[in-house]
Amino acid sequence: MASSGGAVPFWRAAGMTYVRYSNICASLVRQCLKEPYRSESLSREKVHFSVSKWVDGKPEKPVIESLIVALVSLD
């Protein structure tokens, strides 16, 4: 049973989701690493996914997309 007046996590109080908070933390940790670990970890921020459109109940050829996530800059 959840209480209505209890303490909330600070990321929730700041209006963030946990996924957003954890992505910001991971980005900050990656930026603090020394080379060559930094460049290796920054290359892992790139996300690949495929998108398939469905026509008449059948999938068309999937298209591979890339997304580079840049959340926080320390500059």
Contacts in CASP RR format, 6 or more apart in sequence:
PFRMAT RR
TARGET T0000
AUTHOR 0000-0000-0000
METHOD contacts of the structure
MODEL  1
MASSGGAVPFWRAAGMTYVRYSNICASLVRQCLKEPYRSESLSREKVHFS
VSKWVDGKPEKPVIESLIVALVSLD
9 18 0 8 1.000
11 17 0 8 1.000
11 18 0 8 1.000
11 20 0 8 1.000
11 21 0 8 1.000
12 18 0 8 1.000
20 71 0 8 1.000
23 69 0 8 1.000
23 71 0 8 1.000
24 71 0 8 1.000
24 72 0 8 1.000
27 45 0 8 1.000
27 69 0 8 1.000
27 70 0 8 1.000
27 71 0 8 1.000
27 72 0 8 1.000
28 72 0 8 1.000
28 74 0 8 1.000
30 38 0 8 1.000
30 41 0 8 1.000
30 42 0 8 1.000
30 45 0 8 1.000
31 38 0 8 1.000
31 72 0 8 1.000
31 74 0 8 1.000
33 41 0 8 1.000
45 68 0 8 1.000
45 69 0 8 1.000
45 70 0 8 1.000
46 66 0 8 1.000
46 67 0 8 1.000
46 68 0 8 1.000
46 69 0 8 1.000
47 66 0 8 1.000
47 67 0 8 1.000
47 68 0 8 1.000
47 69 0 8 1.000
48 64 0 8 1.000
48 65 0 8 1.000
48 66 0 8 1.000
48 67 0 8 1.000
49 64 0 8 1.000
49 65 0 8 1.000
49 67 0 8 1.000
50 62 0 8 1.000
50 63 0 8 1.000
50 64 0 8 1.000
50 65 0 8 1.000
51 62 0 8 1.000
51 63 0 8 1.000
51 65 0 8 1.000
52 59 0 8 1.000
52 60 0 8 1.000
52 61 0 8 1.000
52 62 0 8 1.000
52 63 0 8 1.000
53 59 0 8 1.000
53 60 0 8 1.000
54 60 0 8 1.000
END
